[in-house]
Amino acid sequence: MFKDKRGIGPIGAIMLFIVFVVMWFMWLGGWVADVGARAVAENGLTGIEAFAFENLNLCIMIFMVLGMMAWMYFGGRQ
């Protein structure tokens, strides 16, 4: 019944990536920056925790690129 298990193709993955980046620049990036700054200010974070929360957008983008690379290497073959 479910023999065609091709999943999402490379063009679909690129489109999902573009949609995510557009949404990130329009709304999610500012919200995450505010949440990270508030977490540092209200909880008195220092060191690596404060660095990670202040640069949360950068961390998310790095993990997204690493995830895309892993998908292309491990799961993108059809």
N, CA, C, O and CB atoms as a CASP TS submission, in Angstrom:
PFRMAT TS
TARGET T0000
AUTHOR 0000-0000-0000
METHOD Language model
MODEL 1
PARENT N/A
ATOM      1  N   MET     1       0.817  -1.195   0.000  1.00  0.00           N
ATOM      2  CA  MET     1       0.000   0.000   0.000  1.00  0.00           C
ATOM      3  C   MET     1       0.861   1.260   0.000  1.00  0.00           C
ATOM      4  O   MET     1       0.613   2.182  -0.777  1.00  0.00           O
ATOM      5  CB  MET     1      -0.930  -0.002   1.200  1.00  0.00           C
ATOM      6  N   PHE     2       1.880   1.304   0.874  1.00  0.00           N
ATOM      7  CA  PHE     2       2.745   2.474   0.953  1.00  0.00           C
ATOM      8  C   PHE     2       4.133   2.141   0.405  1.00  0.00           C
ATOM      9  O   PHE     2       5.129   2.282   1.114  1.00  0.00           O
ATOM     10  CB  PHE     2       2.845   2.977   2.408  1.00  0.00           C
ATOM     11  N   LYS     3       4.201   1.709  -0.827  1.00  0.00           N
ATOM     12  CA  LYS     3       5.480   1.300  -1.398  1.00  0.00           C
ATOM     13  C   LYS     3       6.307   2.480  -1.891  1.00  0.00           C
ATOM     14  O   LYS     3       7.531   2.373  -1.970  1.00  0.00           O
ATOM     15  CB  LYS     3       5.248   0.337  -2.533  1.00  0.00           C
ATOM     16  N   ASP     4       5.679   3.594  -2.224  1.00  0.00           N
ATOM     17  CA  ASP     4       6.395   4.757  -2.735  1.00  0.00           C
ATOM     18  C   ASP     4       6.807   5.643  -1.559  1.00  0.00           C
ATOM     19  O   ASP     4       6.075   6.557  -1.179  1.00  0.00           O
ATOM     20  CB  ASP     4       5.518   5.553  -3.752  1.00  0.00           C
ATOM     21  N   LYS     5       7.989   5.367  -0.981  1.00  0.00           N
ATOM     22  CA  LYS     5       8.452   6.094   0.205  1.00  0.00           C
ATOM     23  C   LYS     5       9.590   7.040  -0.158  1.00  0.00           C
ATOM     24  O   LYS     5      10.645   7.012   0.476  1.00  0.00           O
ATOM     25  CB  LYS     5       8.908   5.110   1.302  1.00  0.00           C
ATOM     26  N   ARG     6       9.389   7.864  -1.157  1.00  0.00           N
ATOM     27  CA  ARG     6      10.448   8.772  -1.567  1.00  0.00           C
ATOM     28  C   ARG     6      10.596   9.936  -0.598  1.00  0.00           C
ATOM     29  O   ARG     6      11.691  10.486  -0.476  1.00  0.00           O
ATOM     30  CB  ARG     6      10.178   9.292  -2.963  1.00  0.00           C
ATOM     31  N   GLY     7       9.559  10.318   0.075  1.00  0.00           N
ATOM     32  CA  GLY     7       9.638  11.431   1.021  1.00  0.00           C
ATOM     33  C   GLY     7       9.774  12.756   0.312  1.00  0.00           C
ATOM     34  O   GLY     7       9.325  12.920  -0.823  1.00  0.00           O
ATOM     35  N   ILE     8      10.396  13.697   0.990  1.00  0.00           N
ATOM     36  CA  ILE     8      10.562  15.030   0.429  1.00  0.00           C
ATOM     37  C   ILE     8      11.810  15.050  -0.443  1.00  0.00           C
ATOM     38  O   ILE     8      12.854  14.522  -0.059  1.00  0.00           O
ATOM     39  CB  ILE     8      10.652  16.101   1.549  1.00  0.00           C
ATOM     40  N   GLY     9      11.699  15.652  -1.598  1.00  0.00           N
ATOM     41  CA  GLY     9      12.825  15.723  -2.512  1.00  0.00           C
ATOM     42  C   GLY     9      13.684  16.945  -2.254  1.00  0.00           C
ATOM     43  O   GLY     9      13.387  17.743  -1.365  1.00  0.00           O
ATOM     44  N   PRO    10      14.747  17.092  -3.028  1.00  0.00           N
ATOM     45  CA  PRO    10      15.638  18.231  -2.819  1.00  0.00           C
ATOM     46  C   PRO    10      14.969  19.578  -3.079  1.00  0.00           C
ATOM     47  O   PRO    10      15.254  20.552  -2.383  1.00  0.00           O
ATOM     48  CB  PRO    10      16.843  18.097  -3.702  1.00  0.00           C
ATOM     49  N   ILE    11      14.096  19.645  -4.059  1.00  0.00           N
ATOM     50  CA  ILE    11      13.409  20.912  -4.339  1.00  0.00           C
ATOM     51  C   ILE    11      12.447  21.246  -3.206  1.00  0.00           C
ATOM     52  O   ILE    11      12.332  22.409  -2.819  1.00  0.00           O
ATOM     53  CB  ILE    11      12.649  20.841  -5.686  1.00  0.00           C
ATOM     54  N   GLY    12      11.761  20.256  -2.675  1.00  0.00           N
ATOM     55  CA  GLY    12      10.886  20.486  -1.535  1.00  0.00           C
ATOM     56  C   GLY    12      11.649  20.954  -0.308  1.00  0.00           C
ATOM     57  O   GLY    12      11.175  21.814   0.434  1.00  0.00           O
ATOM     58  N   ALA    13      12.835  20.389  -0.094  1.00  0.00           N
ATOM     59  CA  ALA    13      13.653  20.803   1.050  1.00  0.00           C
ATOM     60  C   ALA    13      14.129  22.237   0.886  1.00  0.00           C
ATOM     61  O   ALA    13      14.149  22.999   1.853  1.00  0.00           O
ATOM     62  CB  ALA    13      14.855  19.867   1.218  1.00  0.00           C
ATOM     63  N   ILE    14      14.509  22.607  -0.324  1.00  0.00           N
ATOM     64  CA  ILE    14      14.938  23.983  -0.569  1.00  0.00           C
ATOM     65  C   ILE    14      13.776  24.947  -0.362  1.00  0.00           C
ATOM     66  O   ILE    14      13.961  26.030   0.192  1.00  0.00           O
ATOM     67  CB  ILE    14      15.506  24.129  -1.994  1.00  0.00           C
ATOM     68  N   MET    15      12.590  24.566  -0.798  1.00  0.00           N
ATOM     69  CA  MET    15      11.418  25.432  -0.592  1.00  0.00           C
ATOM     70  C   MET    15      11.090  25.574   0.888  1.00  0.00           C
ATOM     71  O   MET    15      10.766  26.672   1.341  1.00  0.00           O
ATOM     72  CB  MET    15      10.199  24.876  -1.343  1.00  0.00           C
ATOM     73  N   LEU    16      11.167  24.483   1.655  1.00  0.00           N
ATOM     74  CA  LEU    16      10.950  24.565   3.096  1.00  0.00           C
ATOM     75  C   LEU    16      11.985  25.456   3.766  1.00  0.00           C
ATOM     76  O   LEU    16      11.658  26.224   4.670  1.00  0.00           O
ATOM     77  CB  LEU    16      10.984  23.175   3.715  1.00  0.00           C
ATOM     78  N   PHE    17      13.227  25.353   3.326  1.00  0.00           N
ATOM     79  CA  PHE    17      14.303  26.194   3.842  1.00  0.00           C
ATOM     80  C   PHE    17      14.010  27.672   3.573  1.00  0.00           C
ATOM     81  O   PHE    17      14.168  28.508   4.462  1.00  0.00           O
ATOM     82  CB  PHE    17      15.650  25.791   3.209  1.00  0.00           C
ATOM     83  N   ILE    18      13.587  27.989   2.359  1.00  0.00           N
ATOM     84  CA  ILE    18      13.290  29.383   1.998  1.00  0.00           C
ATOM     85  C   ILE    18      12.116  29.908   2.808  1.00  0.00           C
ATOM     86  O   ILE    18      12.161  31.039   3.294  1.00  0.00           O
ATOM     87  CB  ILE    18      12.987  29.503   0.492  1.00  0.00           C
ATOM     88  N   VAL    19      11.067  29.110   2.963  1.00  0.00           N
ATOM     89  CA  VAL    19       9.907  29.539   3.756  1.00  0.00           C
ATOM     90  C   VAL    19      10.310  29.784   5.204  1.00  0.00           C
ATOM     91  O   VAL    19       9.880  30.765   5.810  1.00  0.00           O
ATOM     92  CB  VAL    19       8.781  28.485   3.690  1.00  0.00           C
ATOM     93  N   PHE    20      11.135  28.899   5.764  1.00  0.00           N
ATOM     94  CA  PHE    20      11.583  29.085   7.142  1.00  0.00           C
ATOM     95  C   PHE    20      12.402  30.358   7.291  1.00  0.00           C
ATOM     96  O   PHE    20      12.207  31.108   8.247  1.00  0.00           O
ATOM     97  CB  PHE    20      12.402  27.884   7.601  1.00  0.00           C
ATOM     98  N   VAL    21      13.312  30.611   6.361  1.00  0.00           N
ATOM     99  CA  VAL    21      14.149  31.811   6.444  1.00  0.00           C
ATOM    100  C   VAL    21      13.310  33.075   6.314  1.00  0.00           C
ATOM    101  O   VAL    21      13.552  34.045   7.032  1.00  0.00           O
ATOM    102  CB  VAL    21      15.230  31.787   5.359  1.00  0.00           C
ATOM    103  N   VAL    22      12.338  33.086   5.423  1.00  0.00           N
ATOM    104  CA  VAL    22      11.466  34.257   5.278  1.00  0.00           C
ATOM    105  C   VAL    22      10.671  34.495   6.558  1.00  0.00           C
ATOM    106  O   VAL    22      10.583  35.629   7.028  1.00  0.00           O
ATOM    107  CB  VAL    22      10.507  34.077   4.082  1.00  0.00           C
ATOM    108  N   MET    23      10.096  33.447   7.120  1.00  0.00           N
ATOM    109  CA  MET    23       9.358  33.601   8.377  1.00  0.00           C
ATOM    110  C   MET    23      10.282  34.055   9.505  1.00  0.00           C
ATOM    111  O   MET    23       9.879  34.836  10.367  1.00  0.00           O
ATOM    112  CB  MET    23       8.669  32.282   8.759  1.00  0.00           C
ATOM    113  N   TRP    24      11.508  33.569   9.497  1.00  0.00           N
ATOM    114  CA  TRP    24      12.465  33.944  10.528  1.00  0.00           C
ATOM    115  C   TRP    24      12.758  35.438  10.469  1.00  0.00           C
ATOM    116  O   TRP    24      12.751  36.114  11.498  1.00  0.00           O
ATOM    117  CB  TRP    24      13.762  33.140  10.376  1.00  0.00           C
ATOM    118  N   PHE    25      13.014  35.955   9.268  1.00  0.00           N
ATOM    119  CA  PHE    25      13.336  37.374   9.135  1.00  0.00           C
ATOM    120  C   PHE    25      12.129  38.265   9.383  1.00  0.00           C
ATOM    121  O   PHE    25      12.288  39.405   9.820  1.00  0.00           O
ATOM    122  CB  PHE    25      13.898  37.651   7.761  1.00  0.00           C
ATOM    123  N   MET    26      10.936  37.777   9.115  1.00  0.00           N
ATOM    124  CA  MET    26       9.748  38.613   9.290  1.00  0.00           C
ATOM    125  C   MET    26       9.272  38.673  10.736  1.00  0.00           C
ATOM    126  O   MET    26       8.851  39.732  11.203  1.00  0.00           O
ATOM    127  CB  MET    26       8.632  38.103   8.417  1.00  0.00           C
ATOM    128  N   TRP    27       9.332  37.545  11.455  1.00  0.00           N
ATOM    129  CA  TRP    27       8.691  37.525  12.769  1.00  0.00           C
ATOM    130  C   TRP    27       9.495  36.794  13.833  1.00  0.00           C
ATOM    131  O   TRP    27       9.689  37.333  14.923  1.00  0.00           O
ATOM    132  CB  TRP    27       7.345  36.895  12.657  1.00  0.00           C
ATOM    133  N   LEU    28       9.952  35.631  13.564  1.00  0.00           N
ATOM    134  CA  LEU    28      10.540  34.781  14.598  1.00  0.00           C
ATOM    135  C   LEU    28      11.864  35.301  15.144  1.00  0.00           C
ATOM    136  O   LEU    28      12.133  35.140  16.334  1.00  0.00           O
ATOM    137  CB  LEU    28      10.741  33.406  14.054  1.00  0.00           C
ATOM    138  N   GLY    29      12.693  35.916  14.315  1.00  0.00           N
ATOM    139  CA  GLY    29      13.994  36.388  14.761  1.00  0.00           C
ATOM    140  C   GLY    29      13.906  37.442  15.847  1.00  0.00           C
ATOM    141  O   GLY    29      14.628  37.368  16.841  1.00  0.00           O
ATOM    142  N   GLY    30      13.039  38.414  15.673  1.00  0.00           N
ATOM    143  CA  GLY    30      12.874  39.453  16.693  1.00  0.00           C
ATOM    144  C   GLY    30      12.312  38.905  17.992  1.00  0.00           C
ATOM    145  O   GLY    30      12.723  39.307  19.081  1.00  0.00           O
ATOM    146  N   TRP    31      11.380  37.993  17.867  1.00  0.00           N
ATOM    147  CA  TRP    31      10.780  37.401  19.060  1.00  0.00           C
ATOM    148  C   TRP    31      11.806  36.592  19.846  1.00  0.00           C
ATOM    149  O   TRP    31      11.868  36.699  21.071  1.00  0.00           O
ATOM    150  CB  TRP    31       9.595  36.514  18.675  1.00  0.00           C
ATOM    151  N   VAL    32      12.612  35.784  19.157  1.00  0.00           N
ATOM    152  CA  VAL    32      13.626  34.973  19.829  1.00  0.00           C
ATOM    153  C   VAL    32      14.682  35.868  20.476  1.00  0.00           C
ATOM    154  O   VAL    32      15.150  35.570  21.574  1.00  0.00           O
ATOM    155  CB  VAL    32      14.288  33.996  18.834  1.00  0.00           C
ATOM    156  N   ALA    33      15.060  36.954  19.814  1.00  0.00           N
ATOM    157  CA  ALA    33      16.034  37.879  20.401  1.00  0.00           C
ATOM    158  C   ALA    33      15.487  38.508  21.674  1.00  0.00           C
ATOM    159  O   ALA    33      16.213  38.643  22.660  1.00  0.00           O
ATOM    160  CB  ALA    33      16.413  38.973  19.393  1.00  0.00           C
ATOM    161  N   ASP    34      14.224  38.892  21.664  1.00  0.00           N
ATOM    162  CA  ASP    34      13.606  39.465  22.867  1.00  0.00           C
ATOM    163  C   ASP    34      13.539  38.452  24.006  1.00  0.00           C
ATOM    164  O   ASP    34      13.823  38.785  25.157  1.00  0.00           O
ATOM    165  CB  ASP    34      12.201  39.975  22.548  1.00  0.00           C
ATOM    166  N   VAL    35      13.166  37.231  23.687  1.00  0.00           N
ATOM    167  CA  VAL    35      13.079  36.189  24.711  1.00  0.00           C
ATOM    168  C   VAL    35      14.455  35.889  25.298  1.00  0.00           C
ATOM    169  O   VAL    35      14.585  35.721  26.510  1.00  0.00           O
ATOM    170  CB  VAL    35      12.462  34.908  24.125  1.00  0.00           C
ATOM    171  N   GLY    36      15.476  35.820  24.457  1.00  0.00           N
ATOM    172  CA  GLY    36      16.829  35.562  24.940  1.00  0.00           C
ATOM    173  C   GLY    36      17.351  36.685  25.819  1.00  0.00           C
ATOM    174  O   GLY    36      17.961  36.427  26.857  1.00  0.00           O
ATOM    175  N   ALA    37      17.119  37.931  25.414  1.00  0.00           N
ATOM    176  CA  ALA    37      17.569  39.068  26.222  1.00  0.00           C
ATOM    177  C   ALA    37      16.828  39.120  27.553  1.00  0.00           C
ATOM    178  O   ALA    37      17.425  39.423  28.586  1.00  0.00           O
ATOM    179  CB  ALA    37      17.368  40.382  25.458  1.00  0.00           C
ATOM    180  N   ARG    38      15.543  38.829  27.529  1.00  0.00           N
ATOM    181  CA  ARG    38      14.771  38.824  28.774  1.00  0.00           C
ATOM    182  C   ARG    38      15.233  37.708  29.706  1.00  0.00           C
ATOM    183  O   ARG    38      15.274  37.897  30.922  1.00  0.00           O
ATOM    184  CB  ARG    38      13.275  38.670  28.474  1.00  0.00           C
ATOM    185  N   ALA    39      15.579  36.553  29.152  1.00  0.00           N
ATOM    186  CA  ALA    39      16.054  35.439  29.980  1.00  0.00           C
ATOM    187  C   ALA    39      17.362  35.803  30.676  1.00  0.00           C
ATOM    188  O   ALA    39      17.558  35.462  31.842  1.00  0.00           O
ATOM    189  CB  ALA    39      16.244  34.171  29.125  1.00  0.00           C
ATOM    190  N   VAL    40      18.252  36.489  29.974  1.00  0.00           N
ATOM    191  CA  VAL    40      19.526  36.886  30.573  1.00  0.00           C
ATOM    192  C   VAL    40      19.305  37.944  31.642  1.00  0.00           C
ATOM    193  O   VAL    40      19.903  37.881  32.716  1.00  0.00           O
ATOM    194  CB  VAL    40      20.491  37.409  29.498  1.00  0.00           C
ATOM    195  N   ALA    41      18.451  38.915  31.351  1.00  0.00           N
ATOM    196  CA  ALA    41      18.236  40.021  32.288  1.00  0.00           C
ATOM    197  C   ALA    41      17.503  39.571  33.552  1.00  0.00           C
ATOM    198  O   ALA    41      17.878  39.970  34.654  1.00  0.00           O
ATOM    199  CB  ALA    41      17.450  41.133  31.609  1.00  0.00           C
ATOM    200  N   GLU    42      16.481  38.760  33.408  1.00  0.00           N
ATOM    201  CA  GLU    42      15.656  38.380  34.558  1.00  0.00           C
ATOM    202  C   GLU    42      16.281  37.293  35.418  1.00  0.00           C
ATOM    203  O   GLU    42      16.017  37.232  36.619  1.00  0.00           O
ATOM    204  CB  GLU    42      14.312  37.918  34.084  1.00  0.00           C
ATOM    205  N   ASN    43      17.105  36.433  34.827  1.00  0.00           N
ATOM    206  CA  ASN    43      17.664  35.312  35.579  1.00  0.00           C
ATOM    207  C   ASN    43      19.107  35.526  35.998  1.00  0.00           C
ATOM    208  O   ASN    43      19.685  34.676  36.676  1.00  0.00           O
ATOM    209  CB  ASN    43      17.568  34.063  34.768  1.00  0.00           C
ATOM    210  N   GLY    44      19.695  36.638  35.608  1.00  0.00           N
ATOM    211  CA  GLY    44      21.067  36.923  35.997  1.00  0.00           C
ATOM    212  C   GLY    44      22.061  35.915  35.449  1.00  0.00           C
ATOM    213  O   GLY    44      22.980  35.507  36.159  1.00  0.00           O
ATOM    214  N   LEU    45      21.895  35.508  34.205  1.00  0.00           N
ATOM    215  CA  LEU    45      22.778  34.512  33.618  1.00  0.00           C
ATOM    216  C   LEU    45      24.143  35.115  33.304  1.00  0.00           C
ATOM    217  O   LEU    45      24.245  36.289  32.948  1.00  0.00           O
ATOM    218  CB  LEU    45      22.154  33.926  32.351  1.00  0.00           C
ATOM    219  N   THR    46      25.178  34.312  33.437  1.00  0.00           N
ATOM    220  CA  THR    46      26.529  34.736  33.089  1.00  0.00           C
ATOM    221  C   THR    46      27.219  33.610  32.344  1.00  0.00           C
ATOM    222  O   THR    46      26.735  32.479  32.314  1.00  0.00           O
ATOM    223  CB  THR    46      27.336  35.139  34.350  1.00  0.00           C
ATOM    224  N   GLY    47      28.346  33.929  31.750  1.00  0.00           N
ATOM    225  CA  GLY    47      29.163  32.921  31.094  1.00  0.00           C
ATOM    226  C   GLY    47      28.564  32.391  29.813  1.00  0.00           C
ATOM    227  O   GLY    47      27.968  33.131  29.031  1.00  0.00           O
ATOM    228  N   ILE    48      28.731  31.106  29.613  1.00  0.00           N
ATOM    229  CA  ILE    48      28.319  30.463  28.368  1.00  0.00           C
ATOM    230  C   ILE    48      26.804  30.462  28.208  1.00  0.00           C
ATOM    231  O   ILE    48      26.299  30.510  27.086  1.00  0.00           O
ATOM    232  CB  ILE    48      28.845  29.038  28.316  1.00  0.00           C
ATOM    233  N   GLU    49      26.079  30.409  29.318  1.00  0.00           N
ATOM    234  CA  GLU    49      24.616  30.452  29.235  1.00  0.00           C
ATOM    235  C   GLU    49      24.155  31.789  28.679  1.00  0.00           C
ATOM    236  O   GLU    49      23.303  31.834  27.792  1.00  0.00           O
ATOM    237  CB  GLU    49      23.985  30.206  30.617  1.00  0.00           C
ATOM    238  N   ALA    50      24.715  32.883  29.196  1.00  0.00           N
ATOM    239  CA  ALA    50      24.341  34.216  28.707  1.00  0.00           C
ATOM    240  C   ALA    50      24.747  34.385  27.247  1.00  0.00           C
ATOM    241  O   ALA    50      24.004  34.970  26.459  1.00  0.00           O
ATOM    242  CB  ALA    50      24.994  35.314  29.571  1.00  0.00           C
ATOM    243  N   PHE    51      25.919  33.878  26.886  1.00  0.00           N
ATOM    244  CA  PHE    51      26.365  33.969  25.497  1.00  0.00           C
ATOM    245  C   PHE    51      25.403  33.238  24.568  1.00  0.00           C
ATOM    246  O   PHE    51      25.045  33.753  23.509  1.00  0.00           O
ATOM    247  CB  PHE    51      27.779  33.396  25.349  1.00  0.00           C
ATOM    248  N   ALA    52      24.986  32.043  24.964  1.00  0.00           N
ATOM    249  CA  ALA    52      24.077  31.256  24.126  1.00  0.00           C
ATOM    250  C   ALA    52      22.718  31.930  23.993  1.00  0.00           C
ATOM    251  O   ALA    52      22.148  31.965  22.903  1.00  0.00           O
ATOM    252  CB  ALA    52      23.906  29.850  24.703  1.00  0.00           C
ATOM    253  N   PHE    53      22.193  32.469  25.099  1.00  0.00           N
ATOM    254  CA  PHE    53      20.882  33.115  25.029  1.00  0.00           C
ATOM    255  C   PHE    53      20.930  34.430  24.260  1.00  0.00           C
ATOM    256  O   PHE    53      19.982  34.757  23.545  1.00  0.00           O
ATOM    257  CB  PHE    53      20.347  33.361  26.426  1.00  0.00           C
ATOM    258  N   GLU    54      22.010  35.185  24.392  1.00  0.00           N
ATOM    259  CA  GLU    54      22.117  36.440  23.658  1.00  0.00           C
ATOM    260  C   GLU    54      22.304  36.207  22.162  1.00  0.00           C
ATOM    261  O   GLU    54      21.914  37.047  21.352  1.00  0.00           O
ATOM    262  CB  GLU    54      23.271  37.265  24.200  1.00  0.00           C
ATOM    263  N   ASN    55      22.887  35.091  21.797  1.00  0.00           N
ATOM    264  CA  ASN    55      23.125  34.757  20.394  1.00  0.00           C
ATOM    265  C   ASN    55      22.255  33.595  19.944  1.00  0.00           C
ATOM    266  O   ASN    55      22.696  32.754  19.161  1.00  0.00           O
ATOM    267  CB  ASN    55      24.593  34.421  20.172  1.00  0.00           C
ATOM    268  N   LEU    56      21.040  33.545  20.425  1.00  0.00           N
ATOM    269  CA  LEU    56      20.148  32.438  20.126  1.00  0.00           C
ATOM    270  C   LEU    56      19.807  32.355  18.638  1.00  0.00           C
ATOM    271  O   LEU    56      19.692  31.255  18.097  1.00  0.00           O
ATOM    272  CB  LEU    56      18.878  32.569  20.938  1.00  0.00           C
ATOM    273  N   ASN    57      19.647  33.485  17.973  1.00  0.00           N
ATOM    274  CA  ASN    57      19.362  33.462  16.536  1.00  0.00           C
ATOM    275  C   ASN    57      20.522  32.838  15.762  1.00  0.00           C
ATOM    276  O   ASN    57      20.305  32.061  14.831  1.00  0.00           O
ATOM    277  CB  ASN    57      19.084  34.887  16.018  1.00  0.00           C
ATOM    278  N   LEU    58      21.747  33.175  16.143  1.00  0.00           N
ATOM    279  CA  LEU    58      22.910  32.602  15.482  1.00  0.00           C
ATOM    280  C   LEU    58      22.976  31.097  15.708  1.00  0.00           C
ATOM    281  O   LEU    58      23.263  30.341  14.780  1.00  0.00           O
ATOM    282  CB  LEU    58      24.192  33.269  15.982  1.00  0.00           C
ATOM    283  N   CYS    59      22.712  30.659  16.932  1.00  0.00           N
ATOM    284  CA  CYS    59      22.726  29.225  17.236  1.00  0.00           C
ATOM    285  C   CYS    59      21.681  28.479  16.416  1.00  0.00           C
ATOM    286  O   CYS    59      21.957  27.401  15.891  1.00  0.00           O
ATOM    287  CB  CYS    59      22.483  28.992  18.732  1.00  0.00           C
ATOM    288  N   ILE    60      20.499  29.039  16.305  1.00  0.00           N
ATOM    289  CA  ILE    60      19.429  28.392  15.547  1.00  0.00           C
ATOM    290  C   ILE    60      19.790  28.297  14.071  1.00  0.00           C
ATOM    291  O   ILE    60      19.553  27.265  13.444  1.00  0.00           O
ATOM    292  CB  ILE    60      18.112  29.154  15.719  1.00  0.00           C
ATOM    293  N   MET    61      20.355  29.351  13.512  1.00  0.00           N
ATOM    294  CA  MET    61      20.743  29.323  12.101  1.00  0.00           C
ATOM    295  C   MET    61      21.862  28.312  11.855  1.00  0.00           C
ATOM    296  O   MET    61      21.844  27.607  10.847  1.00  0.00           O
ATOM    297  CB  MET    61      21.186  30.717  11.642  1.00  0.00           C
ATOM    298  N   ILE    62      22.833  28.234  12.761  1.00  0.00           N
ATOM    299  CA  ILE    62      23.919  27.258  12.596  1.00  0.00           C
ATOM    300  C   ILE    62      23.366  25.842  12.635  1.00  0.00           C
ATOM    301  O   ILE    62      23.732  25.011  11.804  1.00  0.00           O
ATOM    302  CB  ILE    62      24.992  27.440  13.691  1.00  0.00           C
ATOM    303  N   PHE    63      22.478  25.556  13.604  1.00  0.00           N
ATOM    304  CA  PHE    63      21.903  24.213  13.681  1.00  0.00           C
ATOM    305  C   PHE    63      21.012  23.910  12.478  1.00  0.00           C
ATOM    306  O   PHE    63      20.916  22.757  12.058  1.00  0.00           O
ATOM    307  CB  PHE    63      21.102  24.058  14.972  1.00  0.00           C
ATOM    308  N   MET    64      20.361  24.928  11.920  1.00  0.00           N
ATOM    309  CA  MET    64      19.532  24.706  10.739  1.00  0.00           C
ATOM    310  C   MET    64      20.407  24.338   9.543  1.00  0.00           C
ATOM    311  O   MET    64      20.077  23.419   8.793  1.00  0.00           O
ATOM    312  CB  MET    64      18.687  25.958  10.424  1.00  0.00           C
ATOM    313  N   VAL    65      21.510  25.041   9.362  1.00  0.00           N
ATOM    314  CA  VAL    65      22.412  24.729   8.254  1.00  0.00           C
ATOM    315  C   VAL    65      23.032  23.347   8.446  1.00  0.00           C
ATOM    316  O   VAL    65      23.138  22.582   7.487  1.00  0.00           O
ATOM    317  CB  VAL    65      23.517  25.801   8.134  1.00  0.00           C
ATOM    318  N   LEU    66      23.440  23.019   9.666  1.00  0.00           N
ATOM    319  CA  LEU    66      23.982  21.685   9.931  1.00  0.00           C
ATOM    320  C   LEU    66      22.937  20.601   9.681  1.00  0.00           C
ATOM    321  O   LEU    66      23.259  19.534   9.160  1.00  0.00           O
ATOM    322  CB  LEU    66      24.492  21.597  11.372  1.00  0.00           C
ATOM    323  N   GLY    67      21.686  20.876  10.052  1.00  0.00           N
ATOM    324  CA  GLY    67      20.609  19.922   9.793  1.00  0.00           C
ATOM    325  C   GLY    67      20.361  19.717   8.314  1.00  0.00           C
ATOM    326  O   GLY    67      20.138  18.591   7.869  1.00  0.00           O
ATOM    327  N   MET    68      20.399  20.801   7.544  1.00  0.00           N
ATOM    328  CA  MET    68      20.230  20.677   6.090  1.00  0.00           C
ATOM    329  C   MET    68      21.377  19.876   5.476  1.00  0.00           C
ATOM    330  O   MET    68      21.159  19.053   4.587  1.00  0.00           O
ATOM    331  CB  MET    68      20.149  22.072   5.433  1.00  0.00           C
ATOM    332  N   MET    69      22.590  20.117   5.951  1.00  0.00           N
ATOM    333  CA  MET    69      23.736  19.368   5.429  1.00  0.00           C
ATOM    334  C   MET    69      23.630  17.894   5.787  1.00  0.00           C
ATOM    335  O   MET    69      23.949  17.029   4.970  1.00  0.00           O
ATOM    336  CB  MET    69      25.050  19.946   5.970  1.00  0.00           C
ATOM    337  N   ALA    70      23.182  17.602   7.009  1.00  0.00           N
ATOM    338  CA  ALA    70      23.009  16.210   7.414  1.00  0.00           C
ATOM    339  C   ALA    70      21.911  15.543   6.603  1.00  0.00           C
ATOM    340  O   ALA    70      22.039  14.380   6.221  1.00  0.00           O
ATOM    341  CB  ALA    70      22.689  16.120   8.907  1.00  0.00           C
ATOM    342  N   TRP    71      20.831  16.271   6.337  1.00  0.00           N
ATOM    343  CA  TRP    71      19.751  15.703   5.521  1.00  0.00           C
ATOM    344  C   TRP    71      20.246  15.406   4.117  1.00  0.00           C
ATOM    345  O   TRP    71      19.930  14.359   3.553  1.00  0.00           O
ATOM    346  CB  TRP    71      18.547  16.660   5.467  1.00  0.00           C
ATOM    347  N   MET    72      21.024  16.327   3.547  1.00  0.00           N
ATOM    348  CA  MET    72      21.531  16.100   2.191  1.00  0.00           C
ATOM    349  C   MET    72      22.482  14.910   2.166  1.00  0.00           C
ATOM    350  O   MET    72      22.497  14.155   1.194  1.00  0.00           O
ATOM    351  CB  MET    72      22.243  17.358   1.660  1.00  0.00           C
ATOM    352  N   TYR    73      23.273  14.732   3.217  1.00  0.00           N
ATOM    353  CA  TYR    73      24.246  13.636   3.227  1.00  0.00           C
ATOM    354  C   TYR    73      23.606  12.287   3.541  1.00  0.00           C
ATOM    355  O   TYR    73      23.874  11.299   2.857  1.00  0.00           O
ATOM    356  CB  TYR    73      25.335  13.924   4.236  1.00  0.00           C
ATOM    357  N   PHE    74      22.765  12.241   4.568  1.00  0.00           N
ATOM    358  CA  PHE    74      22.213  10.970   5.018  1.00  0.00           C
ATOM    359  C   PHE    74      20.877  10.607   4.379  1.00  0.00           C
ATOM    360  O   PHE    74      20.672   9.456   3.993  1.00  0.00           O
ATOM    361  CB  PHE    74      22.053  11.000   6.491  1.00  0.00           C
ATOM    362  N   GLY    75      19.958  11.577   4.262  1.00  0.00           N
ATOM    363  CA  GLY    75      18.610  11.233   3.855  1.00  0.00           C
ATOM    364  C   GLY    75      18.190  11.747   2.511  1.00  0.00           C
ATOM    365  O   GLY    75      17.089  11.430   2.061  1.00  0.00           O
ATOM    366  N   GLY    76      19.002  12.515   1.854  1.00  0.00           N
ATOM    367  CA  GLY    76      18.592  13.137   0.605  1.00  0.00           C
ATOM    368  C   GLY    76      18.781  12.284  -0.624  1.00  0.00           C
ATOM    369  O   GLY    76      18.380  12.685  -1.717  1.00  0.00           O
ATOM    370  N   ARG    77      19.367  11.143  -0.481  1.00  0.00           N
ATOM    371  CA  ARG    77      19.609  10.283  -1.649  1.00  0.00           C
ATOM    372  C   ARG    77      18.336   9.550  -2.014  1.00  0.00           C
ATOM    373  O   ARG    77      17.639   9.008  -1.156  1.00  0.00           O
ATOM    374  CB  ARG    77      20.751   9.274  -1.373  1.00  0.00           C
ATOM    375  N   GLN    78      18.045   9.543  -3.312  1.00  0.00           N
ATOM    376  CA  GLN    78      16.815   8.890  -3.727  1.00  0.00           C
ATOM    377  C   GLN    78      17.091   7.832  -4.755  1.00  0.00           C
ATOM    378  O   GLN    78      16.165   7.171  -5.225  1.00  0.00           O
ATOM    379  CB  GLN    78      15.832   9.893  -4.270  1.00  0.00           C
TER
END
